[in-house]
Amino acid sequence: MGKRSRQRQKNQSSGRDNRDSASWGAGYADIVKENKLFEDYYKELGLVPEGEFEHFMRAMREPLPATIRITGYKSHAKEILHCLKEKYFKDIQEVEIDGVKLEAPTPLSWYPDELAWQTNMSRKIIRKSPLLEKFHQFLVSETESGNISRQEAVSMVPPLLMKIEPHHKILDMCAAPGSKTAQLIEMLHADMDVPFPEGFVIANDVDNKRCYLLVHQAKRLNSPCIMVVNHDASCIPTLQVATDGKTDALFYDRILCDVPCSGDGTMRKNVDVWKKWTTANSLHLHGLQLRIAVRGVEQLAVGGRMVYSTCSLNPIEDEAVIAALLEKSEGTLELADGSADLPGLKWMPGVSSWKLMTKEGQWYSDFSQVPSSRHTQIRPTMFPPTDPDRLASFHLDRCMRVLPHHQNTGGFFLAILVKKAPMPWNKRHPKLKKEPPSSSANPAEGAPPSTEDGLPAAMPMGAGEGQPPGDGVEKAPKDDSVFTPIQSFYDLSPDFPKLNVLTRSHEGKKRHLYMVSKELRNVMLNNSERMKGIYTLYPYIRSRVITVSVEDVKVLLTQENPFLSKLQSHAHTQAKNIGMGSIVLRYQPNPDHPMEPQCAIELCGWRGKTSIRAFVPRNERFHYLRMLGVEVFREKQGQGGGAREDEKEDVEVESQETKGKEDSEVANRTGMGDSEGKIESNQP
């Protein structure tokens, strides 16, 4: 026994040594990036231009570059972009790793305002340079704060093609994990002259756990225009809204239909696809994709726009779904031409001819060739329409297929659909129910068999066993005992949209009030028994506001409870004239001082008896300090016997003005109420 045990320990130790001595990412056998069926299939289809197939396959085997997107609706976007360009990208150009000069990140040529960037730096390279490590920490911190989003380049395309305006009602049918949803929210807020957009985004996903990712994305953006729902997209029920005193069905101005797919366009990122890919994947998903797309156009308003997208290159999941949808629509839908919408983006036009292959390698170019034994797996909608005139009228060449080797991206497919009239089976408005819907709700008249499960009011949104009664929302009354003191305390402006304040209950001493956009309020009040929501309060405050300077903000962010006397005279005077309680700390940019942040900063705080404090989460604090010209970085400490893991990391904040000089004074060194690190502020 002892001999076998010692031998087993020796083998285990040897295994660990092998993993430790291997390169980053080792420990498992490398996945062989080969799939003969995949190569044969796409060679035969001819989707890749002649003479480029080998280049296409080489690109598919290379790692996918990392891409980041600066959130565009926040007023801080320009400041973050300036910080990236001046503080990081310039320095990165001078870094050499193993004698090779690094290539600095480059902006995506087709993304507006240089708000999306791409880099080929791997984690292994980042670990070899302190400067790159600081850059990586900056990205992590700003991502957690919602100021930067790490997102695949081609994934950014669909929202850009939707042409969103602040008043639009938007549905994201298959939203998780939420990167595109975040983009949609940003676009609602893109017009800085509209501080409170009337529109909204309803983000849906069938997976309850993945819905929590959506909630996380939405909370980072602090928008009152987002609602998360949990439902099967292929049968998502129609919601109700009040229009001119009448209850009507909700139709969306914009719909993003990013359907589940086989994902062969993601092989550069998801290497498991190499060994799991077969043509059967597309055959299994085609029906679901078509049902989701049909349900989407049913809920699209006339004149509205729906973008259908997949991360698959397979025509069975792409053009076949679009052709079947156009066939069903009988002229009520048309493919829009998006060629001029994103200059700089390279893509291939959609195809009008394709074949189908089984996983055994059998090819079929028409449904009539398919043996009856396979009719349950292979359906007529998987093939191109047989009528050449009908096929030509669909203009499938307006579809867009992004190939990986053209701009060093993943593979992607997009189609823009515009609704010209109600769907032929849905000429009448769906019947609306005044009572909460039951599971035995009957389908509306005239719906096609393929969408029986997707008819209006078929299932409660987000409902489940154990949901407490009265979990809906109600309007806050005019003389509400909670809201009225708040209104007086903060001297809310007369244009404060009180009608948009909702509550879950009028009873109890402790209640929450929720601020939502105008249109989202309409949805919530008319479907309150059918859903749960998330909201963010956006205050219109005229009282208890302290205007602070750059130096004041530095003090507030680097000291936990500074005395009022630490503030500069103007802010100090304001603070003394305000009683104890919650406050807003507001920094206003000064155009005469271009080196200071040129965007407003507003912080929630507390005015104590003799001190003042800013309530700012850790990563938000670092974000604001960077905006103020302060470098924030972490240093790994030496070996500390018995120290907790979270105490082995220090955070040092060094004033940019004193970088390279001897520090003449350490203004403070104090913890900020957490165990994650320390702040060091060196002021000249």
C-alpha positions as CSV (number, residue, x, y, z in Angstrom):
1,M,0.0,0.0,0.0
2,G,2.7,2.4,1.0
3,K,4.7,1.8,-2.2
4,R,1.6,2.4,-4.4
5,S,0.8,5.6,-2.5
6,R,4.3,7.0,-2.9
7,Q,4.2,6.2,-6.6
8,R,0.8,7.9,-7.0
9,Q,2.2,11.0,-5.2
10,K,5.2,11.0,-7.5
11,N,3.0,10.9,-10.6
12,Q,0.8,13.7,-9.4
13,S,3.8,15.8,-8.5
14,S,5.3,15.2,-12.0
15,G,2.0,16.3,-13.5
16,R,2.0,19.5,-11.6
17,D,5.6,20.2,-12.6
18,N,4.8,19.7,-16.3
19,R,1.9,22.1,-16.1
20,D,3.9,24.7,-14.2
21,S,6.8,24.6,-16.7
22,A,4.4,24.8,-19.7
23,S,3.3,28.1,-21.3
24,W,0.3,30.0,-20.2
25,G,-3.0,28.2,-20.9
26,A,-1.3,24.7,-20.7
27,G,-2.6,21.9,-18.4
28,Y,-4.8,20.4,-21.1
29,A,-4.0,18.9,-24.4
30,D,-4.2,21.5,-27.2
31,I,-7.3,21.3,-29.3
32,V,-6.4,20.5,-32.8
33,K,-7.9,23.2,-35.0
34,E,-8.8,20.8,-37.8
35,N,-12.3,19.7,-39.0
36,K,-12.4,18.1,-42.5
37,L,-16.1,18.2,-42.6
38,F,-16.1,22.0,-42.0
39,E,-13.5,22.6,-44.7
40,D,-15.3,20.4,-47.3
41,Y,-18.6,22.0,-46.5
42,Y,-17.5,25.7,-46.9
43,K,-15.3,24.9,-49.9
44,E,-18.3,23.4,-51.7
45,L,-20.7,26.3,-50.8
46,G,-18.3,28.9,-52.2
47,L,-19.0,31.6,-49.7
48,V,-15.4,32.6,-49.5
49,P,-14.1,34.5,-52.6
50,E,-12.1,32.4,-55.1
51,G,-8.4,32.2,-54.1
52,E,-9.0,33.2,-50.5
53,F,-10.0,30.0,-48.9
54,E,-6.6,29.1,-47.5
55,H,-6.3,32.7,-46.1
56,F,-9.8,32.2,-44.6
57,M,-8.7,29.0,-42.8
58,R,-5.5,30.4,-41.5
59,A,-7.4,33.3,-40.0
60,M,-9.9,30.9,-38.4
61,R,-7.0,29.1,-36.6
62,E,-5.5,32.3,-35.2
63,P,-6.5,33.7,-31.8
64,L,-9.1,36.5,-31.9
65,P,-7.8,40.0,-31.1
66,A,-9.2,41.6,-28.0
67,T,-11.5,44.6,-28.6
68,I,-12.9,47.2,-26.2
69,R,-15.7,49.7,-26.6
70,I,-16.0,53.0,-24.7
71,T,-19.5,53.5,-23.6
72,G,-20.7,56.3,-25.8
73,Y,-23.7,57.9,-24.0
74,K,-21.8,58.9,-20.9
75,S,-20.4,62.4,-20.8
76,H,-17.1,60.9,-19.7
77,A,-16.5,59.0,-22.9
78,K,-14.3,61.7,-24.5
79,E,-12.3,61.9,-21.3
80,I,-11.7,58.2,-21.2
81,L,-10.7,58.2,-24.9
82,H,-8.3,61.1,-24.2
83,C,-6.8,59.1,-21.3
84,L,-6.4,56.0,-23.4
85,K,-4.7,57.8,-26.2
86,E,-2.4,60.1,-24.2
87,K,-1.6,58.0,-21.2
88,Y,-1.5,54.4,-22.5
89,F,-1.4,54.0,-26.2
90,K,1.5,56.4,-26.8
91,D,3.6,54.6,-24.1
92,I,2.7,51.2,-25.4
93,Q,4.2,52.1,-28.8
94,E,7.6,52.4,-27.0
95,V,7.4,49.0,-25.2
96,E,9.6,46.1,-26.4
97,I,8.9,42.5,-25.4
98,D,11.7,40.0,-26.1
99,G,13.3,42.5,-28.5
100,V,10.1,43.1,-30.5
101,K,8.3,46.5,-30.4
102,L,4.6,46.1,-29.6
103,E,1.9,47.2,-31.9
104,A,-0.3,49.8,-30.3
105,P,-4.1,49.3,-30.2
106,T,-5.9,50.6,-33.3
107,P,-9.4,52.0,-33.6
108,L,-12.0,50.1,-35.6
109,S,-12.3,52.1,-38.8
110,W,-16.1,51.5,-39.1
111,Y,-17.1,52.3,-35.5
112,P,-18.1,56.0,-35.0
113,D,-16.0,58.5,-33.1
114,E,-13.1,56.1,-32.4
115,L,-15.0,54.6,-29.5
116,A,-14.0,51.0,-30.3
117,W,-10.4,49.7,-30.3
118,Q,-8.6,46.5,-31.1
119,T,-5.4,45.0,-29.8
120,N,-3.4,41.8,-30.4
121,M,-1.8,41.7,-26.9
122,S,-2.2,38.4,-25.1
123,R,-2.2,37.8,-21.3
124,K,1.3,36.3,-21.6
125,I,2.7,39.5,-23.1
126,I,0.8,41.7,-20.6
127,R,2.5,40.0,-17.7
128,K,6.0,40.8,-19.0
129,S,5.7,44.6,-18.7
130,P,4.7,46.7,-15.7
131,L,3.3,49.4,-18.1
132,L,1.0,46.8,-19.8
133,E,0.0,45.5,-16.4
134,K,-1.2,49.0,-15.5
135,F,-3.1,49.2,-18.8
136,H,-4.7,45.9,-18.1
137,Q,-5.8,47.1,-14.6
138,F,-7.2,50.2,-16.1
139,L,-9.3,48.2,-18.5
140,V,-10.5,45.9,-15.7
141,S,-11.4,48.8,-13.4
142,E,-13.2,50.8,-16.1
143,T,-15.1,47.7,-17.3
144,E,-16.4,47.1,-13.8
145,S,-17.4,50.8,-13.6
146,G,-19.4,50.5,-16.9
147,N,-17.2,53.0,-18.7
148,I,-15.5,50.4,-21.0
149,S,-17.0,47.2,-22.4
150,R,-14.9,44.3,-23.6
151,Q,-16.9,43.0,-26.6
152,E,-16.1,41.2,-29.8
153,A,-15.8,43.5,-32.8
154,V,-18.5,41.9,-35.0
155,S,-20.9,41.8,-32.1
156,M,-20.9,45.6,-32.1
157,V,-22.3,45.8,-35.6
158,P,-26.1,44.9,-35.2
159,P,-27.0,47.8,-32.8
160,L,-25.3,50.3,-35.2
161,L,-27.6,49.1,-38.0
162,M,-30.8,49.7,-36.0
163,K,-30.7,53.6,-36.3
164,I,-31.9,54.1,-32.7
165,E,-33.5,57.3,-31.5
166,P,-34.3,58.4,-27.9
167,H,-38.0,57.8,-28.2
168,H,-37.8,54.3,-29.6
169,K,-39.3,51.2,-28.0
170,I,-36.7,48.4,-28.4
171,L,-36.8,44.7,-27.8
172,D,-33.7,42.6,-27.5
173,M,-35.1,39.0,-27.9
174,C,-32.1,36.9,-27.0
175,A,-30.1,39.4,-25.0
176,A,-27.7,37.6,-22.6
177,P,-24.9,38.1,-21.7
178,G,-25.8,41.7,-22.5
179,S,-23.0,43.5,-24.5
180,K,-25.4,44.4,-27.3
181,T,-28.0,45.4,-24.8
182,A,-25.6,47.8,-23.2
183,Q,-25.0,49.3,-26.7
184,L,-28.7,49.7,-27.2
185,I,-29.0,51.6,-23.9
186,E,-26.1,53.8,-24.7
187,M,-27.7,54.7,-28.1
188,L,-30.9,55.7,-26.3
189,H,-28.8,58.2,-24.3
190,A,-26.6,59.3,-27.2
191,D,-28.3,62.7,-27.6
192,M,-27.0,64.7,-24.7
193,D,-29.8,67.3,-25.3
194,V,-32.3,64.6,-24.1
195,P,-31.3,63.8,-20.5
196,F,-34.3,61.5,-19.9
197,P,-35.1,59.5,-23.0
198,E,-38.8,58.5,-23.5
199,G,-37.9,55.2,-25.0
200,F,-36.7,51.9,-23.4
201,V,-35.0,48.6,-24.0
202,I,-36.7,45.4,-22.9
203,A,-34.0,42.7,-22.7
204,N,-35.2,39.1,-22.8
205,D,-33.5,35.8,-22.3
206,V,-34.8,32.3,-21.9
207,D,-32.2,31.3,-19.3
208,N,-33.0,32.7,-15.8
209,K,-29.3,32.6,-14.7
210,R,-28.2,34.4,-17.8
211,C,-30.7,37.1,-17.0
212,Y,-28.7,38.0,-14.0
213,L,-25.8,38.9,-16.4
214,L,-28.2,41.3,-18.1
215,V,-29.1,42.9,-14.8
216,H,-25.4,43.3,-14.1
217,Q,-24.8,45.0,-17.4
218,A,-27.8,47.3,-16.9
219,K,-26.8,48.3,-13.4
220,R,-23.4,49.4,-14.6
221,L,-25.0,51.9,-17.0
222,N,-27.3,53.5,-14.5
223,S,-30.2,54.0,-17.0
224,P,-33.9,54.3,-16.1
225,C,-34.8,52.9,-19.6
226,I,-34.1,49.2,-19.2
227,M,-36.3,46.2,-18.1
228,V,-35.1,42.6,-18.0
229,V,-37.6,39.8,-18.7
230,N,-37.2,36.0,-18.7
231,H,-39.1,34.1,-21.4
232,D,-38.7,31.8,-24.4
233,A,-38.2,34.3,-27.3
234,S,-40.1,32.1,-29.8
235,C,-43.3,32.6,-27.8
236,I,-42.7,35.9,-25.9
237,P,-46.1,37.3,-25.1
238,T,-47.4,40.6,-26.3
239,L,-47.4,43.3,-23.7
240,Q,-50.2,45.9,-23.2
241,V,-49.9,49.7,-23.2
242,A,-52.4,52.5,-22.7
243,T,-52.9,54.7,-25.7
244,D,-55.4,57.6,-25.6
245,G,-57.2,56.0,-22.7
246,K,-57.5,52.6,-24.5
247,T,-55.5,49.4,-23.9
248,D,-53.6,48.4,-26.9
249,A,-50.9,45.9,-27.9
250,L,-47.3,47.0,-27.6
251,F,-45.4,47.1,-30.9
252,Y,-41.7,47.8,-30.9
253,D,-39.9,50.4,-33.1
254,R,-36.7,48.4,-33.2
255,I,-36.0,44.7,-32.5
256,L,-32.7,42.9,-32.2
257,C,-33.0,39.3,-33.1
258,D,-29.6,37.8,-32.3
259,V,-30.7,34.1,-32.3
260,P,-29.0,31.0,-30.8
261,C,-26.7,29.5,-33.5
262,S,-24.1,26.9,-34.1
263,G,-21.4,29.5,-33.6
264,D,-18.9,28.4,-36.3
265,G,-18.0,32.1,-36.7
266,T,-16.6,32.1,-33.2
267,M,-14.0,29.3,-33.7
268,R,-11.1,31.8,-33.1
269,K,-12.5,32.4,-29.6
270,N,-14.4,29.2,-28.8
271,V,-11.9,26.6,-29.9
272,D,-14.3,23.8,-28.7
273,V,-16.3,24.4,-31.9
274,W,-13.5,22.8,-33.9
275,K,-14.2,19.4,-32.6
276,K,-17.9,19.7,-32.0
277,W,-18.9,21.2,-35.3
278,T,-21.1,19.2,-37.7
279,T,-23.7,20.2,-40.2
280,A,-26.4,18.6,-37.9
281,N,-26.0,21.6,-35.6
282,S,-27.5,23.9,-38.2
283,L,-30.3,21.5,-39.0
284,H,-31.4,21.3,-35.4
285,L,-31.4,25.1,-34.9
286,H,-33.0,26.2,-38.1
287,G,-36.6,25.7,-36.9
288,L,-36.0,27.5,-33.6
289,Q,-34.3,30.4,-35.4
290,L,-37.2,30.8,-37.8
291,R,-39.8,30.7,-34.9
292,I,-37.9,33.4,-33.0
293,A,-37.7,35.6,-36.2
294,V,-41.4,35.1,-36.9
295,R,-42.3,36.1,-33.4
296,G,-40.0,39.1,-33.7
297,V,-41.6,40.5,-36.9
298,E,-45.1,39.9,-35.3
299,Q,-44.2,42.3,-32.5
300,L,-42.5,44.9,-34.8
301,A,-44.4,48.1,-35.5
302,V,-45.2,49.0,-39.1
303,G,-42.3,51.1,-40.3
304,G,-40.1,49.5,-37.7
305,R,-36.7,47.8,-38.3
306,M,-35.5,44.4,-37.1
307,V,-31.9,43.2,-37.3
308,Y,-31.5,39.4,-37.6
309,S,-28.0,38.2,-36.7
310,T,-26.0,35.1,-36.0
311,C,-22.4,34.3,-35.3
312,S,-22.6,31.5,-37.9
313,L,-21.6,31.5,-41.5
314,N,-24.0,28.7,-42.5
315,P,-26.7,29.7,-45.0
316,I,-29.1,27.2,-43.3
317,E,-29.1,29.5,-40.3
318,D,-28.7,32.7,-42.3
319,E,-30.2,33.2,-45.8
320,A,-32.6,30.2,-45.4
321,V,-34.2,31.7,-42.3
322,I,-34.5,35.1,-44.0
323,A,-35.9,33.6,-47.2
324,A,-38.5,31.6,-45.3
325,L,-39.5,34.7,-43.3
326,L,-39.9,36.8,-46.5
327,E,-41.9,33.9,-48.1
328,K,-44.3,33.8,-45.1
329,S,-44.6,37.6,-45.0
330,E,-46.2,37.8,-48.5
331,G,-44.6,41.2,-49.2
332,T,-45.2,42.8,-45.8
333,L,-41.4,42.6,-45.1
334,E,-38.5,43.7,-47.1
335,L,-34.7,43.5,-46.8
336,A,-33.1,46.9,-46.3
337,D,-29.8,47.8,-47.9
338,G,-27.2,48.6,-45.2
339,S,-24.2,49.0,-47.4
340,A,-23.9,52.7,-46.7
341,D,-24.5,52.6,-43.0
342,L,-21.1,51.5,-41.9
343,P,-18.4,52.7,-44.3
344,G,-15.2,50.9,-43.6
345,L,-16.8,47.6,-42.6
346,K,-15.9,44.8,-45.1
347,W,-18.6,42.2,-45.8
348,M,-19.8,39.8,-48.4
349,P,-23.3,40.1,-49.9
350,G,-25.8,37.3,-49.1
351,V,-26.1,34.3,-51.5
352,S,-29.2,33.1,-53.4
353,S,-28.0,29.6,-53.9
354,W,-26.9,27.0,-51.4
355,K,-26.9,23.3,-50.7
356,L,-27.4,21.2,-47.6
357,M,-25.1,18.5,-46.4
358,T,-25.7,15.8,-43.7
359,K,-23.1,14.9,-41.2
360,E,-22.5,11.7,-43.2
361,G,-21.4,13.9,-46.2
362,Q,-24.6,13.5,-48.3
363,W,-25.5,16.6,-50.4
364,Y,-29.0,17.8,-51.3
365,S,-29.7,20.9,-53.4
366,D,-33.5,20.6,-53.3
367,F,-36.1,19.2,-50.9
368,S,-37.4,16.8,-53.5
369,Q,-34.1,14.9,-53.3
370,V,-34.4,14.3,-49.5
371,P,-35.6,10.8,-48.7
372,S,-38.8,10.6,-46.6
373,S,-36.8,9.1,-43.7
374,R,-35.1,12.4,-43.2
375,H,-38.1,14.7,-43.5
376,T,-38.3,15.2,-39.8
377,Q,-34.7,16.5,-39.7
378,I,-34.6,18.4,-43.1
379,R,-37.4,20.8,-43.8
380,P,-38.4,22.6,-47.0
381,T,-37.5,26.0,-45.5
382,M,-33.9,25.0,-45.4
383,F,-33.6,25.3,-49.2
384,P,-33.7,28.3,-51.5
385,P,-37.2,29.1,-53.0
386,T,-37.7,27.2,-56.2
387,D,-39.4,30.1,-58.1
388,P,-36.5,32.2,-59.6
389,D,-38.6,35.4,-59.9
390,R,-39.8,35.1,-56.3
391,L,-36.2,34.4,-55.1
392,A,-34.9,37.5,-57.0
393,S,-37.6,39.7,-55.4
394,F,-36.2,38.9,-51.9
395,H,-32.9,40.6,-52.7
396,L,-30.9,38.2,-50.5
397,D,-27.8,40.0,-51.7
398,R,-28.6,42.7,-49.2
399,C,-27.7,40.3,-46.4
400,M,-24.3,40.9,-44.9
401,R,-21.7,38.2,-44.1
402,V,-18.5,39.2,-42.3
403,L,-15.6,36.9,-43.0
404,P,-12.8,36.6,-40.4
405,H,-9.8,37.1,-42.7
406,H,-11.0,40.4,-44.2
407,Q,-10.6,42.6,-41.1
408,N,-9.2,40.2,-38.5
409,T,-12.5,39.6,-36.8
410,G,-14.9,36.7,-36.0
411,G,-17.4,35.5,-38.6
412,F,-20.9,37.1,-38.5
413,F,-24.2,37.3,-40.5
414,L,-26.7,40.2,-40.5
415,A,-29.9,41.1,-42.3
416,I,-32.0,44.3,-41.8
417,L,-35.8,43.8,-42.2
418,V,-38.3,46.6,-42.5
419,K,-42.0,46.0,-41.9
420,K,-44.2,47.7,-44.4
421,A,-47.6,46.3,-43.2
422,P,-49.1,44.0,-40.6
423,M,-48.2,40.3,-41.1
424,P,-50.8,38.5,-43.3
425,W,-51.9,36.2,-40.4
426,N,-52.0,39.1,-37.9
427,K,-54.1,41.8,-39.7
428,R,-56.3,42.2,-36.7
429,H,-54.9,43.4,-33.4
430,P,-54.4,40.6,-30.8
431,K,-57.2,40.3,-28.3
432,L,-56.1,41.7,-25.0
433,K,-57.2,40.3,-21.6
434,K,-58.1,42.4,-18.6
435,E,-57.4,39.6,-16.2
436,P,-54.0,38.0,-15.7
437,P,-53.4,35.4,-18.4
438,S,-53.6,31.8,-17.6
439,S,-51.6,28.9,-19.0
440,S,-54.7,27.7,-20.9
441,A,-55.0,30.9,-22.9
442,N,-56.2,30.2,-26.4
443,P,-54.2,31.4,-29.5
444,A,-55.5,34.4,-31.4
445,E,-57.2,33.8,-34.7
446,G,-55.3,33.5,-37.9
447,A,-51.9,32.7,-36.5
448,P,-49.8,30.2,-38.5
449,P,-49.1,26.8,-36.9
450,S,-45.4,27.6,-36.5
451,T,-46.1,30.3,-34.0
452,E,-48.9,28.8,-32.0
453,D,-46.8,29.0,-28.8
454,G,-45.9,32.6,-29.5
455,L,-49.3,34.2,-29.4
456,P,-50.2,37.2,-27.3
457,A,-50.7,36.8,-23.5
458,A,-49.8,33.1,-23.7
459,M,-47.7,33.1,-20.5
460,P,-46.9,35.5,-17.7
461,M,-43.6,37.3,-18.1
462,G,-41.0,36.4,-15.4
463,A,-43.6,34.5,-13.3
464,G,-42.8,31.4,-11.5
465,E,-43.7,29.2,-8.5
466,G,-43.3,31.0,-5.2
467,Q,-43.8,34.5,-6.7
468,P,-45.3,36.6,-3.9
469,P,-48.7,38.2,-4.5
470,G,-48.7,42.0,-5.2
471,D,-45.3,42.0,-6.7
472,G,-46.3,44.4,-9.4
473,V,-45.8,48.2,-9.4
474,E,-48.1,51.1,-8.8
475,K,-48.1,54.8,-9.3
476,A,-46.8,56.8,-6.3
477,P,-49.7,59.0,-5.1
478,K,-49.4,62.8,-5.2
479,D,-49.4,63.1,-1.5
480,D,-47.2,60.1,-0.9
481,S,-45.8,60.0,2.6
482,V,-42.3,59.0,1.4
483,F,-41.9,61.0,-1.8
484,T,-43.3,64.4,-0.5
485,P,-40.5,64.8,2.2
486,I,-37.9,63.8,-0.4
487,Q,-39.3,66.4,-2.8
488,S,-39.0,69.1,-0.1
489,F,-35.6,68.0,1.2
490,Y,-33.9,68.2,-2.2
491,D,-36.0,71.0,-3.6
492,L,-36.8,69.0,-6.7
493,S,-37.4,71.2,-9.8
494,P,-40.9,71.7,-11.0
495,D,-40.2,69.7,-14.2
496,F,-39.3,66.6,-12.2
497,P,-41.3,63.9,-13.9
498,K,-43.1,62.6,-10.8
499,L,-45.5,60.6,-12.9
500,N,-42.5,58.3,-13.7
501,V,-42.0,57.4,-10.0
502,L,-43.4,54.0,-9.2
503,T,-43.6,51.9,-6.1
504,R,-44.3,48.3,-5.3
505,S,-46.5,48.9,-2.3
506,H,-48.2,51.8,-0.5
507,E,-47.9,50.1,2.9
508,G,-45.1,49.8,5.4
509,K,-42.7,52.3,6.8
510,K,-39.8,51.4,4.5
511,R,-40.6,51.5,0.8
512,H,-38.6,51.9,-2.4
513,L,-39.4,54.4,-5.1
514,Y,-38.3,53.7,-8.7
515,M,-37.8,56.1,-11.5
516,V,-38.4,54.9,-15.0
517,S,-38.8,56.4,-18.5
518,K,-42.1,57.6,-19.8
519,E,-42.8,54.7,-22.1
520,L,-41.4,52.1,-19.7
521,R,-43.9,53.4,-17.1
522,N,-46.7,52.7,-19.5
523,V,-45.5,49.2,-20.0
524,M,-45.0,48.6,-16.3
525,L,-48.4,49.8,-15.2
526,N,-50.3,47.9,-17.8
527,N,-48.5,44.6,-17.2
528,S,-47.7,44.8,-13.5
529,E,-49.0,41.3,-12.6
530,R,-46.9,39.7,-15.3
531,M,-43.4,40.8,-14.7
532,K,-40.6,42.0,-12.4
533,G,-38.3,44.8,-13.3
534,I,-35.1,46.8,-12.6
535,Y,-34.9,50.5,-12.4
536,T,-32.6,53.4,-11.6
537,L,-33.5,56.6,-9.9
538,Y,-32.4,59.7,-11.8
539,P,-32.6,62.8,-9.5
540,Y,-33.5,66.4,-10.5
541,I,-32.1,68.1,-7.4
542,R,-31.9,71.9,-6.8
543,S,-31.0,71.9,-3.1
544,R,-28.3,70.3,-1.0
545,V,-25.8,70.6,-3.9
546,I,-22.2,71.6,-3.2
547,T,-20.0,72.8,-6.1
548,V,-16.5,71.4,-5.7
549,S,-13.1,72.0,-7.4
550,V,-10.6,69.5,-8.8
551,E,-8.7,69.6,-5.5
552,D,-11.8,69.1,-3.5
553,V,-12.7,66.0,-5.5
554,K,-9.1,64.6,-4.9
555,V,-9.5,65.1,-1.2
556,L,-13.0,63.4,-1.2
557,L,-11.7,60.4,-3.2
558,T,-8.5,59.8,-1.3
559,Q,-9.7,60.5,2.3
560,E,-12.5,58.6,4.0
561,N,-14.0,61.3,6.2
562,P,-12.2,64.5,5.7
563,F,-13.0,67.5,7.9
564,L,-15.0,70.3,6.3
565,S,-11.9,72.5,6.7
566,K,-10.1,70.3,4.1
567,L,-12.3,71.7,1.4
568,Q,-11.3,74.8,-0.4
569,S,-13.0,78.0,0.7
570,H,-15.9,78.1,-1.8
571,A,-17.0,74.5,-1.1
572,H,-16.3,74.9,2.6
573,T,-18.7,77.9,2.8
574,Q,-21.4,75.9,1.0
575,A,-21.0,72.9,3.2
576,K,-21.3,75.0,6.4
577,N,-24.7,76.4,5.2
578,I,-26.1,72.9,4.7
579,G,-27.4,70.8,7.6
580,M,-26.5,67.1,8.2
581,G,-27.7,64.6,5.7
582,S,-27.4,63.4,2.1
583,I,-25.8,65.8,-0.4
584,V,-24.8,66.0,-4.1
585,L,-21.2,66.9,-4.8
586,R,-20.9,68.5,-8.3
587,Y,-17.8,69.4,-10.3
588,Q,-18.4,71.8,-13.2
589,P,-15.8,71.9,-16.0
590,N,-14.0,75.2,-16.7
591,P,-13.2,75.8,-20.4
592,D,-10.4,78.1,-19.3
593,H,-8.5,75.2,-17.8
594,P,-8.3,72.6,-20.6
595,M,-6.0,70.4,-18.5
596,E,-8.8,69.7,-16.1
597,P,-11.7,67.3,-16.9
598,Q,-14.0,68.9,-19.4
599,C,-17.1,67.0,-18.3
600,A,-19.3,67.3,-15.2
601,I,-18.8,65.0,-12.2
602,E,-21.6,64.4,-9.8
603,L,-21.1,62.3,-6.6
604,C,-23.5,61.3,-3.9
605,G,-22.3,62.2,-0.4
606,W,-23.0,62.8,3.2
607,R,-22.6,66.0,5.2
608,G,-21.7,65.0,8.8
609,K,-21.4,67.2,11.9
610,T,-17.8,68.2,11.2
611,S,-16.8,66.1,8.2
612,I,-17.9,65.2,4.7
613,R,-17.8,62.0,2.7
614,A,-18.4,60.9,-0.9
615,F,-20.1,57.6,-1.4
616,V,-18.3,56.2,-4.4
617,P,-17.7,52.5,-5.2
618,R,-14.0,51.5,-5.4
619,N,-13.7,51.2,-9.2
620,E,-15.7,54.4,-9.7
621,R,-13.3,56.1,-7.4
622,F,-10.3,55.0,-9.5
623,H,-12.1,56.1,-12.6
624,Y,-12.7,59.7,-11.4
625,L,-9.1,59.9,-10.1
626,R,-7.8,59.0,-13.5
627,M,-10.0,61.7,-15.1
628,L,-8.3,64.1,-12.7
629,G,-4.9,63.3,-14.0
630,V,-4.1,60.8,-11.2
631,E,-2.4,57.5,-12.0
632,V,-4.0,54.5,-10.3
633,F,-2.2,51.2,-10.2
634,R,-1.7,48.2,-8.0
635,E,1.6,46.8,-6.7
636,K,2.0,43.2,-5.6
637,Q,3.6,43.2,-2.2
638,G,6.4,40.9,-1.0
639,Q,5.9,37.7,0.8
640,G,3.9,38.3,3.9
641,G,3.7,35.5,6.3
642,G,0.2,34.7,7.3
643,A,-1.3,37.7,5.5
644,R,-4.7,37.3,4.0
645,E,-4.9,37.1,0.2
646,D,-6.8,40.4,-0.1
647,E,-4.2,42.2,2.0
648,K,-1.4,41.3,-0.3
649,E,-2.4,43.9,-2.8
650,D,-1.9,47.6,-2.4
651,V,-3.3,50.4,-4.5
652,E,-1.2,53.4,-4.9
653,V,-2.4,56.7,-6.3
654,E,0.3,59.0,-7.5
655,S,-0.3,62.6,-8.6
656,Q,0.5,63.0,-12.3
657,E,2.1,66.4,-11.7
658,T,4.7,64.9,-9.3
659,K,5.5,61.8,-11.5
660,G,9.3,61.7,-11.9
661,K,9.9,64.2,-9.0
662,E,10.6,63.7,-5.4
663,D,7.5,63.8,-3.3
664,S,7.7,66.9,-1.1
665,E,4.7,65.9,1.0
666,V,2.5,62.9,1.6
667,A,-0.9,64.5,2.2
668,N,-2.5,61.4,3.5
669,R,-2.4,57.6,3.6
670,T,-5.6,56.1,4.8
671,G,-7.9,53.2,4.1
672,M,-11.2,53.8,2.3
673,G,-13.4,51.4,4.4
674,D,-12.4,48.2,2.5
675,S,-9.8,45.5,2.8
676,E,-8.8,45.6,-0.8
677,G,-6.0,48.1,-0.7
678,K,-4.8,51.5,0.3
679,I,-4.8,54.9,-1.3
680,E,-1.6,57.0,-1.5
681,S,-2.0,60.6,-2.7
682,N,1.2,62.6,-3.2
683,Q,0.3,66.2,-3.7
684,P,3.0,68.7,-4.6
